[in-house]
């Protein structure tokens, strides 16, 4: 199945160059519907296949298990978590966190 994801334009080149290997989203119905081997089209231009999906209760737990360079190359996990908290309010984070492992 194909899914369309909005992504901030500053992150799109990282996906395009395959530097960004993980995509983090909140566990809401729209994102929970994604399954392994589905495709995700980011920003209408970059298509990736979902290789694996991992679920965590919050950003901090996710940060303890994932590599920051696979989420946002050049950023620390602290910076990544701070950015995610700016995007998603605490009531959404409480729903859980999904990490999509992507392949070309």
C-alpha positions as a Markdown table, in Angstrom:
| # | Residue | x | y | z |
|---|---|---|---|---|
| 1 | Unk | 0.0 | 0.0 | 0.0 |
| 2 | Unk | 1.2 | 3.6 | -0.7 |
| 3 | Unk | 1.1 | 6.3 | 1.9 |
| 4 | Unk | 1.7 | 10.0 | 1.4 |
| 5 | Unk | 3.5 | 11.8 | 4.2 |
| 6 | Unk | 4.1 | 15.5 | 4.6 |
| 7 | Unk | 7.7 | 16.3 | 5.5 |
| 8 | Unk | 9.3 | 19.7 | 6.2 |
| 9 | Unk | 11.3 | 20.7 | 3.1 |
| 10 | Unk | 14.6 | 20.9 | 5.0 |
| 11 | Unk | 14.4 | 17.2 | 5.6 |
| 12 | Unk | 13.5 | 16.1 | 2.1 |
| 13 | Unk | 17.1 | 16.2 | 0.7 |
| 14 | Unk | 18.3 | 13.9 | 3.4 |
| 15 | Unk | 15.7 | 11.3 | 2.3 |
| 16 | Unk | 16.5 | 11.9 | -1.3 |
| 17 | Unk | 20.2 | 11.3 | -0.7 |
| 18 | Unk | 19.3 | 8.2 | 1.5 |
| 19 | Unk | 21.1 | 9.8 | 4.5 |
| 20 | Unk | 18.0 | 9.7 | 6.6 |
| 21 | Unk | 17.1 | 6.0 | 7.2 |
| 22 | Unk | 14.5 | 6.4 | 9.9 |
| 23 | Unk | 11.3 | 8.5 | 10.0 |
| 24 | Unk | 9.7 | 9.2 | 13.4 |
| 25 | Unk | 5.9 | 9.8 | 13.7 |
| 26 | Unk | 3.3 | 9.7 | 16.4 |
| 27 | Unk | 1.2 | 6.5 | 16.8 |
| 28 | Unk | -2.1 | 7.9 | 15.5 |
| 29 | Unk | -4.4 | 5.9 | 13.2 |
| 30 | Unk | -3.0 | 7.3 | 9.9 |
| 31 | Unk | 0.5 | 6.2 | 10.7 |
| 32 | Unk | -0.4 | 3.0 | 12.5 |
| 33 | Unk | -2.0 | 1.9 | 9.2 |
| 34 | Unk | 1.5 | 1.7 | 7.6 |
| 35 | Unk | 2.8 | -1.9 | 7.4 |
| 36 | Unk | 6.2 | -3.4 | 6.6 |
| 37 | Unk | 6.8 | -3.4 | 2.8 |
| 38 | Unk | 4.4 | -0.5 | 2.2 |
| 39 | Unk | 5.7 | 2.5 | 0.4 |
| 40 | Unk | 5.8 | 6.1 | 1.7 |
| 41 | Unk | 5.9 | 9.1 | -0.6 |
| 42 | Unk | 7.5 | 12.0 | 1.2 |
| 43 | Unk | 6.5 | 15.5 | -0.1 |
| 44 | Unk | 5.1 | 14.0 | -3.3 |
| 45 | Unk | 8.6 | 13.3 | -4.6 |
| 46 | Unk | 10.7 | 10.8 | -2.6 |
| 47 | Unk | 9.5 | 7.3 | -2.3 |
| 48 | Unk | 10.8 | 4.8 | 0.2 |
| 49 | Unk | 9.8 | 1.3 | 1.3 |
| 50 | Unk | 9.2 | 0.5 | 4.9 |
| 51 | Unk | 11.6 | -2.2 | 6.0 |
| 52 | Unk | 10.7 | -2.3 | 9.7 |
| 53 | Unk | 8.5 | -0.5 | 12.2 |
| 54 | Unk | 9.3 | -0.1 | 15.9 |
| 55 | Unk | 7.1 | 1.4 | 18.5 |
| 56 | Unk | 8.1 | 3.2 | 21.7 |
| 57 | Unk | 6.0 | 4.8 | 24.5 |
| 58 | Unk | 7.7 | 8.2 | 24.1 |
| 59 | Unk | 10.5 | 10.2 | 22.4 |
| 60 | Unk | 13.0 | 9.6 | 25.3 |
| 61 | Unk | 12.6 | 5.8 | 25.1 |
| 62 | Unk | 13.0 | 6.0 | 21.3 |
| 63 | Unk | 16.1 | 8.0 | 21.8 |
| 64 | Unk | 17.6 | 5.3 | 24.0 |
| 65 | Unk | 17.3 | 2.7 | 21.2 |
| 66 | Unk | 17.8 | 4.5 | 17.9 |
| 67 | Unk | 20.9 | 6.0 | 16.3 |
| 68 | Unk | 20.6 | 9.8 | 15.9 |
| 69 | Unk | 22.5 | 9.8 | 12.6 |
| 70 | Unk | 19.8 | 7.6 | 11.0 |
| 71 | Unk | 17.0 | 10.1 | 12.1 |
| 72 | Unk | 18.7 | 13.4 | 11.4 |
| 73 | Unk | 22.4 | 13.3 | 10.3 |
| 74 | Unk | 24.5 | 15.8 | 12.1 |
| 75 | Unk | 22.2 | 16.2 | 15.1 |
| 76 | Unk | 22.4 | 14.8 | 18.6 |
| 77 | Unk | 19.6 | 12.7 | 20.0 |
| 78 | Unk | 18.9 | 15.6 | 22.4 |
| 79 | Unk | 18.4 | 18.0 | 19.5 |
| 80 | Unk | 16.2 | 15.4 | 17.7 |
| 81 | Unk | 14.0 | 15.0 | 20.7 |
| 82 | Unk | 13.8 | 18.7 | 21.2 |
| 83 | Unk | 12.7 | 19.1 | 17.5 |
| 84 | Unk | 10.1 | 16.4 | 17.8 |
| 85 | Unk | 8.7 | 18.0 | 20.9 |
| 86 | Unk | 8.4 | 21.3 | 19.0 |
| 87 | Unk | 6.4 | 19.5 | 16.3 |
| 88 | Unk | 4.3 | 17.2 | 18.5 |
| 89 | Unk | 2.6 | 18.5 | 21.7 |
| 90 | Unk | 2.8 | 16.3 | 24.8 |
| 91 | Unk | -0.8 | 15.0 | 24.4 |
| 92 | Unk | 0.2 | 13.5 | 21.1 |
| 93 | Unk | 3.5 | 12.0 | 22.3 |
| 94 | Unk | 1.5 | 10.1 | 24.9 |
| 95 | Unk | -0.1 | 8.1 | 22.1 |
| 96 | Unk | 3.3 | 6.5 | 21.4 |
| 97 | Unk | 6.0 | 6.9 | 18.9 |
| 98 | Unk | 6.5 | 4.9 | 15.6 |
| 99 | Unk | 9.9 | 4.6 | 13.9 |
| 100 | Unk | 9.8 | 3.6 | 10.3 |
| 101 | Unk | 13.0 | 2.0 | 9.0 |
| 102 | Unk | 13.3 | 2.9 | 5.3 |
| 103 | Unk | 15.0 | 1.4 | 2.3 |
| 104 | Unk | 15.3 | 2.8 | -1.2 |
